[in-house]
Amino acid sequence: MTLRFVGIDPDTDEDHCPTIWVDGDCGEMVIQGWKAGTELRTACESNTPARGPIPGSEEVVRIPARMVPVLRKACDAIENSAVR
């Protein structure tokens, strides 16, 4: 696994630091964010047609809007990588 740090929440503090990396081996984004609470998970599950419960191996995370530039940078890095 080749992780490349892309960026961290610009308003981060010592305890809350949503972060984004790109895995160069498989061309995927790796995202650290705030875990969704029960209410948000339930809303996500019920807001996707024919979806059902979110599997235990997956999680819903929140990323602040101020991180949109970091997400764009990560998307560009994946798009420009040899892995697709």
N, CA, C and O atoms as a CHARMM CRD file, in Angstrom:
* protein
*
  336
    1    1 MET  N      0.85400  -1.16800   0.00000 PROA 1      0.00000
    2    1 MET  CA     0.00000   0.00000   0.00000 PROA 1      0.00000
    3    1 MET  C      0.90200   1.23500   0.00000 PROA 1      0.00000
    4    1 MET  O      1.79800   1.37300   0.83300 PROA 1      0.00000
    5    2 THR  N      0.64200   2.11900  -0.95000 PROA 2      0.00000
    6    2 THR  CA     1.41000   3.35500  -1.05800 PROA 2      0.00000
    7    2 THR  C      0.48700   4.52700  -0.77700 PROA 2      0.00000
    8    2 THR  O     -0.18200   5.02600  -1.68200 PROA 2      0.00000
    9    3 LEU  N      0.44700   4.96800   0.47200 PROA 3      0.00000
   10    3 LEU  CA    -0.41700   6.08600   0.83600 PROA 3      0.00000
   11    3 LEU  C      0.31000   7.40200   0.62700 PROA 3      0.00000
   12    3 LEU  O      1.45600   7.57200   1.04400 PROA 3      0.00000
   13    4 ARG  N     -0.37900   8.33200  -0.02800 PROA 4      0.00000
   14    4 ARG  CA     0.16700   9.66900  -0.20100 PROA 4      0.00000
   15    4 ARG  C     -0.77100  10.65000   0.50100 PROA 4      0.00000
   16    4 ARG  O     -1.94700  10.74900   0.15200 PROA 4      0.00000
   17    5 PHE  N     -0.25900  11.35500   1.46700 PROA 5      0.00000
   18    5 PHE  CA    -1.02600  12.36700   2.18000 PROA 5      0.00000
   19    5 PHE  C     -1.42500  13.45700   1.19500 PROA 5      0.00000
   20    5 PHE  O     -0.58800  13.96600   0.45000 PROA 5      0.00000
   21    6 VAL  N     -2.72300  13.81700   1.19400 PROA 6      0.00000
   22    6 VAL  CA    -3.21200  14.87100   0.31400 PROA 6      0.00000
   23    6 VAL  C     -3.51700  16.13200   1.11300 PROA 6      0.00000
   24    6 VAL  O     -3.12700  17.22800   0.71000 PROA 6      0.00000
   25    7 GLY  N     -4.20600  15.98900   2.23800 PROA 7      0.00000
   26    7 GLY  CA    -4.51600  17.17400   3.02600 PROA 7      0.00000
   27    7 GLY  C     -5.31700  16.85800   4.27000 PROA 7      0.00000
   28    7 GLY  O     -5.87700  15.77400   4.43500 PROA 7      0.00000
   29    8 ILE  N     -5.34500  17.84600   5.13000 PROA 8      0.00000
   30    8 ILE  CA    -6.03900  17.74400   6.41800 PROA 8      0.00000
   31    8 ILE  C     -6.98000  18.93500   6.53000 PROA 8      0.00000
   32    8 ILE  O     -6.75800  19.96800   5.89700 PROA 8      0.00000
   33    9 ASP  N     -8.01200  18.79600   7.32000 PROA 9      0.00000
   34    9 ASP  CA    -8.96300  19.88200   7.56400 PROA 9      0.00000
   35    9 ASP  C     -8.18600  21.14300   7.93200 PROA 9      0.00000
   36    9 ASP  O     -7.41500  21.13000   8.89200 PROA 9      0.00000
   37   10 PRO  N     -8.37400  22.23500   7.18300 PROA 10     0.00000
   38   10 PRO  CA    -7.62000  23.44700   7.48300 PROA 10     0.00000
   39   10 PRO  C     -7.94600  24.05100   8.85000 PROA 10     0.00000
   40   10 PRO  O     -7.16700  24.84300   9.38000 PROA 10     0.00000
   41   11 ASP  N     -9.08500  23.68400   9.41700 PROA 11     0.00000
   42   11 ASP  CA    -9.45800  24.18700  10.74100 PROA 11     0.00000
   43   11 ASP  C     -9.23200  23.12500  11.81400 PROA 11     0.00000
   44   11 ASP  O     -9.87600  23.15600  12.86300 PROA 11     0.00000
   45   12 THR  N     -8.33600  22.20100  11.56100 PROA 12     0.00000
   46   12 THR  CA    -8.12400  21.09500  12.47900 PROA 12     0.00000
   47   12 THR  C     -7.60400  21.57300  13.83500 PROA 12     0.00000
   48   12 THR  O     -7.00800  22.64200  13.96400 PROA 12     0.00000
   49   13 ASP  N     -7.85500  20.74600  14.81900 PROA 13     0.00000
   50   13 ASP  CA    -7.26000  20.95900  16.13100 PROA 13     0.00000
   51   13 ASP  C     -6.61500  19.63200  16.53500 PROA 13     0.00000
   52   13 ASP  O     -6.54400  18.71300  15.71900 PROA 13     0.00000
   53   14 GLU  N     -6.17000  19.52200  17.71300 PROA 14     0.00000
   54   14 GLU  CA    -5.46400  18.31200  18.13900 PROA 14     0.00000
   55   14 GLU  C     -6.36200  17.08200  18.22200 PROA 14     0.00000
   56   14 GLU  O     -5.87000  15.95600  18.15000 PROA 14     0.00000
   57   15 ASP  N     -7.67800  17.28100  18.37400 PROA 15     0.00000
   58   15 ASP  CA    -8.58800  16.15300  18.56700 PROA 15     0.00000
   59   15 ASP  C     -9.44500  15.82000  17.35400 PROA 15     0.00000
   60   15 ASP  O     -9.95600  14.70400  17.26300 PROA 15     0.00000
   61   16 HSD  N     -9.61700  16.73700  16.43100 PROA 16     0.00000
   62   16 HSD  CA   -10.52300  16.53700  15.29900 PROA 16     0.00000
   63   16 HSD  C     -9.77400  16.86600  14.02000 PROA 16     0.00000
   64   16 HSD  O     -9.51700  18.03300  13.72500 PROA 16     0.00000
   65   17 CYS  N     -9.43100  15.84700  13.27200 PROA 17     0.00000
   66   17 CYS  CA    -8.61100  16.12000  12.09800 PROA 17     0.00000
   67   17 CYS  C     -8.98900  15.25300  10.90600 PROA 17     0.00000
   68   17 CYS  O     -8.25900  14.32500  10.55700 PROA 17     0.00000
   69   18 PRO  N    -10.14800  15.55300  10.26700 PROA 18     0.00000
   70   18 PRO  CA   -10.45000  14.84900   9.02700 PROA 18     0.00000
   71   18 PRO  C     -9.27200  14.98600   8.06500 PROA 18     0.00000
   72   18 PRO  O     -8.70300  16.06600   7.90800 PROA 18     0.00000
   73   19 THR  N     -8.91900  13.87800   7.42900 PROA 19     0.00000
   74   19 THR  CA    -7.72600  13.81500   6.60200 PROA 19     0.00000
   75   19 THR  C     -8.01900  12.98900   5.35400 PROA 19     0.00000
   76   19 THR  O     -8.85800  12.08900   5.38300 PROA 19     0.00000
   77   20 ILE  N     -7.32800  13.29500   4.26300 PROA 20     0.00000
   78   20 ILE  CA    -7.50600  12.55000   3.01800 PROA 20     0.00000
   79   20 ILE  C     -6.14300  12.12800   2.48600 PROA 20     0.00000
   80   20 ILE  O     -5.19900  12.91600   2.44200 PROA 20     0.00000
   81   21 TRP  N     -6.06900  10.86300   2.08400 PROA 21     0.00000
   82   21 TRP  CA    -4.89400  10.28700   1.44400 PROA 21     0.00000
   83   21 TRP  C     -5.32700   9.67000   0.12000 PROA 21     0.00000
   84   21 TRP  O     -6.51900   9.47300  -0.11900 PROA 21     0.00000
   85   22 VAL  N     -4.36500   9.36900  -0.73300 PROA 22     0.00000
   86   22 VAL  CA    -4.60700   8.60100  -1.94700 PROA 22     0.00000
   87   22 VAL  C     -3.75000   7.34100  -1.85700 PROA 22     0.00000
   88   22 VAL  O     -2.56100   7.41200  -1.54600 PROA 22     0.00000
   89   23 ASP  N     -4.35600   6.19800  -2.13000 PROA 23     0.00000
   90   23 ASP  CA    -3.62500   4.93700  -2.19700 PROA 23     0.00000
   91   23 ASP  C     -3.18700   4.75600  -3.64300 PROA 23     0.00000
   92   23 ASP  O     -4.00200   4.43800  -4.50900 PROA 23     0.00000
   93   24 GLY  N     -1.91200   4.95600  -3.89800 PROA 24     0.00000
   94   24 GLY  CA    -1.38600   4.88800  -5.25500 PROA 24     0.00000
   95   24 GLY  C     -1.40300   3.50700  -5.85500 PROA 24     0.00000
   96   24 GLY  O     -1.37900   3.37200  -7.07900 PROA 24     0.00000
   97   25 ASP  N     -1.44200   2.47000  -5.03000 PROA 25     0.00000
   98   25 ASP  CA    -1.44700   1.10600  -5.55300 PROA 25     0.00000
   99   25 ASP  C     -2.77700   0.73400  -6.20500 PROA 25     0.00000
  100   25 ASP  O     -2.80100   0.02300  -7.20900 PROA 25     0.00000
  101   26 CYS  N     -3.87100   1.21000  -5.64100 PROA 26     0.00000
  102   26 CYS  CA    -5.17800   0.82400  -6.18300 PROA 26     0.00000
  103   26 CYS  C     -5.98600   2.02000  -6.68500 PROA 26     0.00000
  104   26 CYS  O     -7.09800   1.84600  -7.18300 PROA 26     0.00000
  105   27 GLY  N     -5.44000   3.23300  -6.55900 PROA 27     0.00000
  106   27 GLY  CA    -6.12800   4.41100  -7.07200 PROA 27     0.00000
  107   27 GLY  C     -7.39500   4.75200  -6.31300 PROA 27     0.00000
  108   27 GLY  O     -8.40800   5.10100  -6.91900 PROA 27     0.00000
  109   28 GLU  N     -7.34900   4.65600  -5.00200 PROA 28     0.00000
  110   28 GLU  CA    -8.51100   4.96000  -4.18000 PROA 28     0.00000
  111   28 GLU  C     -8.19800   6.07100  -3.18800 PROA 28     0.00000
  112   28 GLU  O     -7.05100   6.26200  -2.78400 PROA 28     0.00000
  113   29 MET  N     -9.25600   6.80900  -2.79900 PROA 29     0.00000
  114   29 MET  CA    -9.13200   7.79500  -1.73400 PROA 29     0.00000
  115   29 MET  C     -9.32000   7.09000  -0.40200 PROA 29     0.00000
  116   29 MET  O    -10.15000   6.18900  -0.27800 PROA 29     0.00000
  117   30 VAL  N     -8.56000   7.49800   0.57700 PROA 30     0.00000
  118   30 VAL  CA    -8.71500   7.01200   1.94400 PROA 30     0.00000
  119   30 VAL  C     -9.08200   8.24200   2.76600 PROA 30     0.00000
  120   30 VAL  O     -8.35300   9.23400   2.78000 PROA 30     0.00000
  121   31 ILE  N    -10.21900   8.16400   3.44800 PROA 31     0.00000
  122   31 ILE  CA   -10.75800   9.34300   4.12600 PROA 31     0.00000
  123   31 ILE  C    -10.96000   9.06700   5.60500 PROA 31     0.00000
  124   31 ILE  O    -11.58000   8.07500   5.98800 PROA 31     0.00000
  125   32 GLN  N    -10.43300   9.94900   6.42300 PROA 32     0.00000
  126   32 GLN  CA   -10.69700   9.93800   7.86900 PROA 32     0.00000
  127   32 GLN  C    -11.63800  11.09600   8.12800 PROA 32     0.00000
  128   32 GLN  O    -11.34700  12.23400   7.76000 PROA 32     0.00000
  129   33 GLY  N    -12.75800  10.81100   8.75700 PROA 33     0.00000
  130   33 GLY  CA   -13.72000  11.85800   9.07100 PROA 33     0.00000
  131   33 GLY  C    -14.43700  11.52900  10.36200 PROA 33     0.00000
  132   33 GLY  O    -14.08300  10.58600  11.07000 PROA 33     0.00000
  133   34 TRP  N    -15.44100  12.31400  10.65000 PROA 34     0.00000
  134   34 TRP  CA   -16.21600  12.06200  11.86100 PROA 34     0.00000
  135   34 TRP  C    -17.20800  10.95300  11.58900 PROA 34     0.00000
  136   34 TRP  O    -17.91200  10.98600  10.57900 PROA 34     0.00000
  137   35 LYS  N    -17.27500   9.96600  12.47800 PROA 35     0.00000
  138   35 LYS  CA   -18.22500   8.87100  12.31600 PROA 35     0.00000
  139   35 LYS  C    -19.64600   9.40100  12.39200 PROA 35     0.00000
  140   35 LYS  O    -19.96200  10.29700  13.17500 PROA 35     0.00000
  141   36 ALA  N    -20.47700   8.82700  11.56600 PROA 36     0.00000
  142   36 ALA  CA   -21.89100   9.19400  11.57000 PROA 36     0.00000
  143   36 ALA  C    -22.56600   8.61900  12.80000 PROA 36     0.00000
  144   36 ALA  O    -22.25000   7.51300  13.24000 PROA 36     0.00000
  145   37 GLY  N    -23.48100   9.36700  13.33800 PROA 37     0.00000
  146   37 GLY  CA   -24.29500   8.85800  14.43200 PROA 37     0.00000
  147   37 GLY  C    -25.42400   8.00200  13.86900 PROA 37     0.00000
  148   37 GLY  O    -25.59500   7.90200  12.65400 PROA 37     0.00000
  149   38 THR  N    -26.17400   7.39800  14.74800 PROA 38     0.00000
  150   38 THR  CA   -27.26900   6.51400  14.35500 PROA 38     0.00000
  151   38 THR  C    -28.27000   7.21800  13.45000 PROA 38     0.00000
  152   38 THR  O    -28.73900   6.63800  12.47000 PROA 38     0.00000
  153   39 GLU  N    -28.59700   8.46200  13.77300 PROA 39     0.00000
  154   39 GLU  CA   -29.59500   9.19500  12.98200 PROA 39     0.00000
  155   39 GLU  C    -29.13200   9.38300  11.53100 PROA 39     0.00000
  156   39 GLU  O    -29.91600   9.19100  10.60200 PROA 39     0.00000
  157   40 LEU  N    -27.86800   9.75600  11.33800 PROA 40     0.00000
  158   40 LEU  CA   -27.35200   9.96100   9.98600 PROA 40     0.00000
  159   40 LEU  C    -27.24900   8.64000   9.23300 PROA 40     0.00000
  160   40 LEU  O    -27.59900   8.57100   8.05500 PROA 40     0.00000
  161   41 ARG  N    -26.77400   7.59700   9.89900 PROA 41     0.00000
  162   41 ARG  CA   -26.69200   6.27300   9.24300 PROA 41     0.00000
  163   41 ARG  C    -28.06900   5.82500   8.77800 PROA 41     0.00000
  164   41 ARG  O    -28.22600   5.35500   7.65100 PROA 41     0.00000
  165   42 THR  N    -29.05400   5.96900   9.63200 PROA 42     0.00000
  166   42 THR  CA   -30.41200   5.57000   9.28200 PROA 42     0.00000
  167   42 THR  C    -30.92500   6.38600   8.10100 PROA 42     0.00000
  168   42 THR  O    -31.55700   5.84300   7.19400 PROA 42     0.00000
  169   43 ALA  N    -30.65500   7.68500   8.11200 PROA 43     0.00000
  170   43 ALA  CA   -31.08300   8.54600   7.00400 PROA 43     0.00000
  171   43 ALA  C    -30.41100   8.11300   5.70000 PROA 43     0.00000
  172   43 ALA  O    -31.06000   8.08700   4.65400 PROA 43     0.00000
  173   44 CYS  N    -29.13000   7.77600   5.74700 PROA 44     0.00000
  174   44 CYS  CA   -28.41900   7.31700   4.54200 PROA 44     0.00000
  175   44 CYS  C    -28.99900   6.00500   4.03800 PROA 44     0.00000
  176   44 CYS  O    -29.18500   5.82100   2.83600 PROA 44     0.00000
  177   45 GLU  N    -29.28100   5.10300   4.95400 PROA 45     0.00000
  178   45 GLU  CA   -29.83400   3.80100   4.56200 PROA 45     0.00000
  179   45 GLU  C    -31.21100   3.94200   3.93000 PROA 45     0.00000
  180   45 GLU  O    -31.53600   3.22700   2.98200 PROA 45     0.00000
  181   46 SER  N    -32.01300   4.85100   4.44400 PROA 46     0.00000
  182   46 SER  CA   -33.37000   4.98400   3.92900 PROA 46     0.00000
  183   46 SER  C    -33.45700   5.92700   2.73400 PROA 46     0.00000
  184   46 SER  O    -34.50000   6.01500   2.08600 PROA 46     0.00000
  185   47 ASN  N    -32.36900   6.63200   2.44000 PROA 47     0.00000
  186   47 ASN  CA   -32.37500   7.61400   1.35200 PROA 47     0.00000
  187   47 ASN  C    -31.74100   7.06300   0.08100 PROA 47     0.00000
  188   47 ASN  O    -31.48300   7.82300  -0.85200 PROA 47     0.00000
  189   48 THR  N    -31.48600   5.76600   0.02400 PROA 48     0.00000
  190   48 THR  CA   -30.91400   5.14300  -1.15800 PROA 48     0.00000
  191   48 THR  C    -31.84300   4.01400  -1.58100 PROA 48     0.00000
  192   48 THR  O    -31.99700   3.03800  -0.84700 PROA 48     0.00000
  193   49 PRO  N    -32.46700   4.13000  -2.75500 PROA 49     0.00000
  194   49 PRO  CA   -33.43200   3.10600  -3.19900 PROA 49     0.00000
  195   49 PRO  C    -32.84100   1.69700  -3.19400 PROA 49     0.00000
  196   49 PRO  O    -31.72700   1.47000  -3.66700 PROA 49     0.00000
  197   50 ALA  N    -33.60700   0.76800  -2.65200 PROA 50     0.00000
  198   50 ALA  CA   -33.25400  -0.65400  -2.60500 PROA 50     0.00000
  199   50 ALA  C    -31.88200  -0.90000  -1.97600 PROA 50     0.00000
  200   50 ALA  O    -31.18300  -1.82800  -2.38300 PROA 50     0.00000
  201   51 ARG  N    -31.49800  -0.11500  -1.02600 PROA 51     0.00000
  202   51 ARG  CA   -30.16000  -0.18200  -0.44400 PROA 51     0.00000
  203   51 ARG  C    -30.10000  -1.10100   0.76900 PROA 51     0.00000
  204   51 ARG  O    -29.29900  -2.03400   0.80300 PROA 51     0.00000
  205   52 GLY  N    -30.92100  -0.84800   1.73900 PROA 52     0.00000
  206   52 GLY  CA   -30.87700  -1.63800   2.95900 PROA 52     0.00000
  207   52 GLY  C    -29.81000  -1.13700   3.91400 PROA 52     0.00000
  208   52 GLY  O    -29.25100  -0.05700   3.72500 PROA 52     0.00000
  209   53 PRO  N    -29.52900  -1.93300   4.94900 PROA 53     0.00000
  210   53 PRO  CA   -28.57200  -1.51400   5.97700 PROA 53     0.00000
  211   53 PRO  C    -27.14700  -1.38500   5.43600 PROA 53     0.00000
  212   53 PRO  O    -26.75800  -2.08400   4.50000 PROA 53     0.00000
  213   54 ILE  N    -26.38700  -0.49000   6.03600 PROA 54     0.00000
  214   54 ILE  CA   -24.97700  -0.33400   5.69700 PROA 54     0.00000
  215   54 ILE  C    -24.22700  -1.49800   6.34600 PROA 54     0.00000
  216   54 ILE  O    -24.36100  -1.71500   7.55000 PROA 54     0.00000
  217   55 PRO  N    -23.44400  -2.24800   5.57600 PROA 55     0.00000
  218   55 PRO  CA   -22.73900  -3.40000   6.14000 PROA 55     0.00000
  219   55 PRO  C    -21.77300  -2.98600   7.24900 PROA 55     0.00000
  220   55 PRO  O    -21.29100  -1.85400   7.27500 PROA 55     0.00000
  221   56 GLY  N    -21.50400  -3.89700   8.14400 PROA 56     0.00000
  222   56 GLY  CA   -20.57500  -3.62800   9.24100 PROA 56     0.00000
  223   56 GLY  C    -19.16400  -3.29700   8.77400 PROA 56     0.00000
  224   56 GLY  O    -18.39100  -2.69300   9.51800 PROA 56     0.00000
  225   57 SER  N    -18.82100  -3.68800   7.54800 PROA 57     0.00000
  226   57 SER  CA   -17.48500  -3.41400   7.02100 PROA 57     0.00000
  227   57 SER  C    -17.37600  -2.03200   6.38300 PROA 57     0.00000
  228   57 SER  O    -16.31300  -1.65500   5.89000 PROA 57     0.00000
  229   58 GLU  N    -18.48600  -1.26800   6.39400 PROA 58     0.00000
  230   58 GLU  CA   -18.49600   0.07700   5.82200 PROA 58     0.00000
  231   58 GLU  C    -18.94000   1.08400   6.87500 PROA 58     0.00000
  232   58 GLU  O    -19.53600   0.71500   7.88700 PROA 58     0.00000
  233   59 GLU  N    -18.64400   2.36200   6.62800 PROA 59     0.00000
  234   59 GLU  CA   -19.01200   3.41400   7.57800 PROA 59     0.00000
  235   59 GLU  C    -19.39000   4.67500   6.81600 PROA 59     0.00000
  236   59 GLU  O    -18.87000   4.92800   5.72900 PROA 59     0.00000
  237   60 VAL  N    -20.26500   5.44100   7.36800 PROA 60     0.00000
  238   60 VAL  CA   -20.59800   6.76100   6.85400 PROA 60     0.00000
  239   60 VAL  C    -19.74700   7.75200   7.63800 PROA 60     0.00000
  240   60 VAL  O    -19.72400   7.71400   8.86900 PROA 60     0.00000
  241   61 VAL  N    -19.04600   8.63900   6.93300 PROA 61     0.00000
  242   61 VAL  CA   -18.23400   9.65000   7.60700 PROA 61     0.00000
  243   61 VAL  C    -18.63600  11.02800   7.10300 PROA 61     0.00000
  244   61 VAL  O    -19.09500  11.18600   5.97200 PROA 61     0.00000
  245   62 ARG  N    -18.45700  12.00500   7.95300 PROA 62     0.00000
  246   62 ARG  CA   -18.71400  13.40200   7.59100 PROA 62     0.00000
  247   62 ARG  C    -17.38500  14.09100   7.30900 PROA 62     0.00000
  248   62 ARG  O    -16.40500  13.92400   8.03600 PROA 62     0.00000
  249   63 ILE  N    -17.38300  14.87100   6.23100 PROA 63     0.00000
  250   63 ILE  CA   -16.22200  15.67100   5.86100 PROA 63     0.00000
  251   63 ILE  C    -16.72400  17.10900   5.73700 PROA 63     0.00000
  252   63 ILE  O    -17.70800  17.33900   5.03400 PROA 63     0.00000
  253   64 PRO  N    -16.09600  18.07700   6.38400 PROA 64     0.00000
  254   64 PRO  CA   -16.58900  19.45500   6.30400 PROA 64     0.00000
  255   64 PRO  C    -16.43000  20.04000   4.89900 PROA 64     0.00000
  256   64 PRO  O    -15.48700  19.70400   4.18300 PROA 64     0.00000
  257   65 ALA  N    -17.35200  20.91000   4.51400 PROA 65     0.00000
  258   65 ALA  CA   -17.34300  21.53800   3.19000 PROA 65     0.00000
  259   65 ALA  C    -16.03400  22.27200   2.91900 PROA 65     0.00000
  260   65 ALA  O    -15.61500  22.38900   1.76800 PROA 65     0.00000
  261   66 ARG  N    -15.39500  22.76200   3.96000 PROA 66     0.00000
  262   66 ARG  CA   -14.13500  23.49100   3.75300 PROA 66     0.00000
  263   66 ARG  C    -13.03700  22.58600   3.20800 PROA 66     0.00000
  264   66 ARG  O    -11.97800  23.06900   2.80900 PROA 66     0.00000
  265   67 MET  N    -13.28400  21.26500   3.18600 PROA 67     0.00000
  266   67 MET  CA   -12.29600  20.33000   2.65000 PROA 67     0.00000
  267   67 MET  C    -12.51800  20.00500   1.17800 PROA 67     0.00000
  268   67 MET  O    -11.82000  19.15200   0.63000 PROA 67     0.00000
  269   68 VAL  N    -13.46900  20.66000   0.52700 PROA 68     0.00000
  270   68 VAL  CA   -13.72200  20.42200  -0.89600 PROA 68     0.00000
  271   68 VAL  C    -12.43900  20.57500  -1.72200 PROA 68     0.00000
  272   68 VAL  O    -12.19000  19.73700  -2.58800 PROA 68     0.00000
  273   69 PRO  N    -11.61700  21.60000  -1.49600 PROA 69     0.00000
  274   69 PRO  CA   -10.37000  21.69200  -2.27500 PROA 69     0.00000
  275   69 PRO  C     -9.45500  20.48100  -2.07900 PROA 69     0.00000
  276   69 PRO  O     -8.76700  20.06800  -3.01300 PROA 69     0.00000
  277   70 VAL  N     -9.44300  19.91400  -0.87800 PROA 70     0.00000
  278   70 VAL  CA    -8.61700  18.74200  -0.61700 PROA 70     0.00000
  279   70 VAL  C     -9.18600  17.53000  -1.35900 PROA 70     0.00000
  280   70 VAL  O     -8.43300  16.72600  -1.90800 PROA 70     0.00000
  281   71 LEU  N    -10.51200  17.40200  -1.37400 PROA 71     0.00000
  282   71 LEU  CA   -11.14400  16.31100  -2.12100 PROA 71     0.00000
  283   71 LEU  C    -10.84500  16.43400  -3.61300 PROA 71     0.00000
  284   71 LEU  O    -10.56600  15.43500  -4.27600 PROA 71     0.00000
  285   72 ARG  N    -10.90100  17.65100  -4.13900 PROA 72     0.00000
  286   72 ARG  CA   -10.57900  17.86100  -5.56200 PROA 72     0.00000
  287   72 ARG  C     -9.13300  17.46600  -5.85000 PROA 72     0.00000
  288   72 ARG  O     -8.84400  16.84500  -6.87300 PROA 72     0.00000
  289   73 LYS  N     -8.23700  17.82500  -4.95100 PROA 73     0.00000
  290   73 LYS  CA    -6.82300  17.49000  -5.11400 PROA 73     0.00000
  291   73 LYS  C     -6.64300  15.96700  -5.12600 PROA 73     0.00000
  292   73 LYS  O     -5.87000  15.43400  -5.92300 PROA 73     0.00000
  293   74 ALA  N     -7.35900  15.27600  -4.24000 PROA 74     0.00000
  294   74 ALA  CA    -7.28200  13.81100  -4.19100 PROA 74     0.00000
  295   74 ALA  C     -7.86800  13.20100  -5.46600 PROA 74     0.00000
  296   74 ALA  O     -7.31000  12.24600  -6.00700 PROA 74     0.00000
  297   75 CYS  N     -8.98000  13.74100  -5.94300 PROA 75     0.00000
  298   75 CYS  CA    -9.57900  13.24400  -7.18900 PROA 75     0.00000
  299   75 CYS  C     -8.60900  13.43400  -8.35200 PROA 75     0.00000
  300   75 CYS  O     -8.44900  12.53700  -9.18000 PROA 75     0.00000
  301   76 ASP  N     -7.96900  14.58600  -8.41900 PROA 76     0.00000
  302   76 ASP  CA    -6.98700  14.84500  -9.47300 PROA 76     0.00000
  303   76 ASP  C     -5.82300  13.86800  -9.38400 PROA 76     0.00000
  304   76 ASP  O     -5.35300  13.36500 -10.40500 PROA 76     0.00000
  305   77 ALA  N     -5.36100  13.59800  -8.17700 PROA 77     0.00000
  306   77 ALA  CA    -4.23900  12.67500  -8.00200 PROA 77     0.00000
  307   77 ALA  C     -4.60900  11.27000  -8.48400 PROA 77     0.00000
  308   77 ALA  O     -3.79600  10.59600  -9.11700 PROA 77     0.00000
  309   78 ILE  N     -5.82100  10.83300  -8.18700 PROA 78     0.00000
  310   78 ILE  CA    -6.26500   9.51400  -8.63300 PROA 78     0.00000
  311   78 ILE  C     -6.43500   9.50300 -10.15100 PROA 78     0.00000
  312   78 ILE  O     -6.00100   8.56900 -10.82500 PROA 78     0.00000
  313   79 GLU  N     -7.06000  10.53400 -10.67400 PROA 79     0.00000
  314   79 GLU  CA    -7.30600  10.61400 -12.10800 PROA 79     0.00000
  315   79 GLU  C     -6.00100  10.64700 -12.90500 PROA 79     0.00000
  316   79 GLU  O     -5.93000  10.10100 -14.00600 PROA 79     0.00000
  317   80 ASN  N     -4.98000  11.28100 -12.35500 PROA 80     0.00000
  318   80 ASN  CA    -3.70800  11.40800 -13.05000 PROA 80     0.00000
  319   80 ASN  C     -2.74600  10.24500 -12.79100 PROA 80     0.00000
  320   80 ASN  O     -1.65600  10.19000 -13.36100 PROA 80     0.00000
  321   81 SER  N     -3.16400   9.31300 -11.92100 PROA 81     0.00000
  322   81 SER  CA    -2.26900   8.18200 -11.61400 PROA 81     0.00000
  323   81 SER  C     -2.39700   7.11200 -12.69800 PROA 81     0.00000
  324   81 SER  O     -3.33700   7.11900 -13.49400 PROA 81     0.00000
  325   82 ALA  N     -1.46100   6.22200 -12.70800 PROA 82     0.00000
  326   82 ALA  CA    -1.48200   5.11800 -13.66700 PROA 82     0.00000
  327   82 ALA  C     -2.52700   4.07400 -13.28000 PROA 82     0.00000
  328   82 ALA  O     -2.92600   3.26200 -14.11500 PROA 82     0.00000
  329   83 VAL  N     -2.97100   4.08500 -12.03300 PROA 83     0.00000
  330   83 VAL  CA    -3.95000   3.10400 -11.55200 PROA 83     0.00000
  331   83 VAL  C     -5.34500   3.63400 -11.80700 PROA 83     0.00000
  332   83 VAL  O     -5.67700   4.74300 -11.38800 PROA 83     0.00000
  333   84 ARG  N     -6.14800   2.86700 -12.47800 PROA 84     0.00000
  334   84 ARG  CA    -7.55700   3.25600 -12.74200 PROA 84     0.00000
  335   84 ARG  C     -8.44300   2.07100 -12.65300 PROA 84     0.00000
  336   84 ARG  O     -9.65400   2.19000 -12.84000 PROA 84     0.00000
